[in-house]
Amino acid sequence: MSRIGYKPIEVPDNIEVTILEQDVSIKGPKGSITTSIDNRINVNFDTNIISLSRDSDEPEVKGLHGLYRSLIYNNIVGVTEGFSKSLELQGVGFKATMKGKDLELMVGFSHPVIFKGIEGVEIKVPDQNSIIVEGVDKGLVGQVAANIRAIKPPEPYKGKGIRYVDEYVRRKAGKAAVGAEGAGV
């Protein structure tokens, strides 16, 4: 049984927390973010500590208890430090450039792919083979990075495509390697 929901959340001094009915707004140096809480979960804020409690012990409510505690904690981390995902392009002629707020990708198609910028997420291109997605909302940063990766996911034969920096792509043997093994039989 998880006990994440019972852990209190310590709020740093430079963070402003506002609780209005079932909305928890958190404002910090990197931005602000609001989370709507289910009405079966109660949020208390006393002297730089946020604690959550639940009305019942139903399995669904127990799950929501831990979920909302994690969401509020991630919001606090997001407005203080921020979140980022790094992607890299691998392939001959693959490159990324910024056109205003939009990301332009040349990834082996007959045309450049334009990825529109999203409010609340900053996309950076330090060099033509790497992309950094940054923002205060952990879920939104991860979703934007996944959408960029989905444009050209890495393929298993040569490994060409867009991948996360720490991602391992399992490689397959090509037809020539398979045919050479079968010829000796």
N, C-alpha and C positions, 0 to 999 in steps of 0.2 A: 504494500500500500504506500502510495506517495504521500509525503507530508510537505510538499513544496508550498501549498497554500497557507500553511500556518507560519512560515518564516516571515518575520517582519522585514520591511524594506527601509533601509536607512537612506534618508534624503540629504544630499550635500547642501551646504549653506547657500550656494549660488543658484539653487533651483527653487522655482515658485510653483507650488501645487495648489490647484483650485478644484474643489469638489462641489458640483452643482447637481443635485438629485442623483442621477446614475451616470454622469459624465465626469471623468477625471482628466483635467487639463494640466499639463506639465510644461513649464516654460524654462528654458535655460540659455546658455550662451550660444549654442548652435541653432536654436530654433524652438518651436513649440509643437506639441502634438496632443491630441485629445482622443481618449478611448471611452467608448460607451460600455458600461458594465451591466450585466444581467441583473434584474431586480431581485433575484434570489441570493445575490452576493452583497454583503455590506462592506463598505470601505470606511475606515476610520483614520484620521490624520491628527496626530498629537506630537508636538515638539520634535519635528524632523523624523518621525517614524510613521510609515503607512502600514496598517495591518488590515487583513481581510478576514471576514468570517462568513459562514454560510447559514442559511435558515434550516436546512434539513440534511439528512445523511443519505439521500437518494444517490445512486451511482452517477447520474448525469450531473447533479449539483456538485458532487465531489470533484468531478473532472473540471467543471467550470471554475471551481475555487482555485485550483492550481493554474489553470489557463490564464485567468485574469491577473493573478499574482505575477506570472511570468511576463505578461504583456506590459504591466505597469513598470516592472523592473527594466525591461528592454527599452521602454520609453525614457526612463531616467538615464540609462546608459547612452541612448541615442542623442539626447539634448546636451549631454556633457562631452562625450567623446565622439559620437557619430559611428556609423557603420560603413563598411566598404567591401566591395567584391572586386577582385581583379580577374580579368580575362586576357587571353593571349590568342593571337591568330597564327596558325601554322599552315604554310603552303606557299608555293612559288607564286608571286604576284599578289598575295593577299595583303591588304592594307586597310587601315582605318584613318579617317580624317574627320574633323569637326567642321560643319557648315552652319555657323551660328550656334543654335542650341540643338541642332540635329546631327546625328552621327551618320556618316556616309561610309559604307563598307564595300570593298571590292573583294569578293570571296569566291571567285571562279564562275560567276554567272555572266551572261552576256551583257548585263547592265549593272550599274551600281545600286546597292540596296540602301534606302534612306530609312533610318530609325528615328522617329520623332522624339524630341525631348519631352520628359514628363515632369510636371510641377512637383517639387519636393525632392527631386533626385538630380544630382549633378553628375554628368558624364565627362570624364577627362580622357584625353589621348596623349600620354607623354611621348610616345613614339609610334610609328605606323603599325607596329605589331602588338601593341598592348592597349587595353581599355580598362579604366578604373571607374566604377559606379559607386557614388557616395551619397549619403543622406542620413536623416535622423530616424526614419521608420525602417526597422529591420526587415519587416515583411515586404515592403515596397522595394527596397534595395535588392533583395533576393529575387523578387519577381521580375524586375527590370533586367537584372543580369541573366536570368533564365530565358527571358524573351530574346535578348541579344544572342545568346548561345544557340537558341532554337532556329535562328536564321540559317546557320550552317553548322550543325553539330559535328564533332570529330568522327571521321569514318574509320573503321577498324583495319583497313589494309595499309594505307600510308600514313594515317593519323592526321590528315589534313582537315582543317575546320577551325571553329572557335571553341575554345575550352577554358575552364577555370585554370588559374595558375597552378594550383596544387592537385589537379585532376590527373589520374592515371588512365590512359586509354589502352585497353587490352587489344593487342594486335593479332590478326589472323594471318595464316599462311595463304599466299595467293594461289592461283590455278597452276602456275608453273611448278611451285614447290610440291603441291599435291600430286600432280601428274608424274613428277620425277620419282616420288616415293612408290607409286603404284607400278611403274615400269619395271622395277627389279623383281617383281613377283613372278 
